[in-house]
Amino acid sequence: MPGGGVVSPTGVDRIEAPVTLKAYLLCAFAAFGGIFFGYDSGYINGVTGSSVFIEIIEGPTATALTGAHNSLITSILSAGTFFGALMAGDLADWYGRRPTIIAGCFIYTIGVILQAASHGLNLIVAGRLIAGFGVGFVTAIIIVYMSEICPRKVRGAVVSGYQFCVTIGLLLASCVDYATENRQDTGSYRIPISIQFAWGIILAIGLFFLPESPRYFVKRDEPEKARVVLSRLRGQPANSEYIEYELAEIIANAEYERKVIPITGYFSSWMHCFSGNLWTGSSNLRRTILGTSLQMMQQWTGVNFIFYFSTPFLKSTGAISNSFLISLIFTLVNVLSTPISFWTIERIGRRPLLVWGAFGMLVCQFLVAIIGVTVGFNKTHAEGTATIANNIPAVNAQIAFIAIYIFFFASTWGPGAWVVIGEIFPLPIRSRGIALSTASNWLWNTIITVITPYMVNTDAGNLRSSVFFIWGSLCTCAWVYAYFLIPETKGLSLEQVDRMLEETTPRTSAKWRATTTYAAQLAAEGKEEIEHESQV
């Protein structure tokens, strides 16, 4: 393995430098990519409720989008993102993490331009599809990039910052939608769309000044480039003991993984994502299923029902006078709750957050459903041309429980799912494994956005509050899933996570402690080999 002169540490506590403010800020900037996801997911909620946009799509007498058009416009972004995420895994291994994200920014801006220029269904759909490819590039590889450059002691908090930026994007989208909802010109939808252009430019320019992932250079057998990058990220001299130790551990782990996962070609690299035994916790198949199913479960919680469809849904109940304002409040709760995870994910851990977060969400979802079908949203009467709820306090209670549900999601599953998928994959398949996991998120996002209008639209399923029985049941699945399958990765380097998965189970993982390093193991094996050759 190239990289002579790299020392071999034996202490598990000396494989990483102390965290400096500069290092923290360098890593944290990449979280800005979350604004793509958040704003793109959020702005469409208000645009599909704009009277001007509705008339352009459906005709001058229409008052709402048809279920089919609402489903198509909302879900087509997720479809593009699904394929973009899958493509990004290859590009990140061929050209690097940073160039792939920058390419995603430029693709995204092209899609934004097409959407802003639209004056009908075809161009808005094409623009959202193309923008989706760009968002797929960014959302898949930004998690790889952040996980690989962040110090282990703050990795969970920094990657949680990605989810915080998602919520900021959602809040900005809600604010813009709220500010433009009464416009009677095309600015009611073109302004929310056009603002997206700024996010692509800011992230692309910023990434030009950030370094490539050191683990990418190690994977490419360029340890000296990895040393320079690691020195910059950790704020230490290139010949620092800390840099030597951390680089030695990354190289030793890469050498070990090459032996375990021998990549011999393009198709081999993808096939290794599915190699191994399902019942072995450290197998690549088990990790891939864990990553993809975790992202599926995050979508199953139903949070995007609130952020994609809350405006038309709340209007349809007849109980809310200003559904845009309620939607904005939900988004504000989301933003204010997410930073709690910066502390809890490193202090309490990933596993407890996901277990108790799912439990809190399922309780809230079932309460919303039960109140709704008994005295809330589902019980209304006509007053003239308006439909009014029979019991306004009950409706207010439902809104309160929806807000509490968002609190549980934003402080647990929102950031936690992204943190865990960034930590569980070994270096040879990391970019493809995370790409598959992210694609799973967007696949289920697409499925949910396609079927939801048919479940809640008055001209279709018209489930009203009963839809929360579905989300509550799925949150129950997430609760059981988290208890039995989520390992604890708090405080471990990415290399230590590999060893932990080999030596423990999800329910006992929190007790695991590192006792040696890959570098020490490699040095011991080399010493034994030399002694054996001398005896021969």
Disulfide bonds with the S-S distance in Angstrom:
none
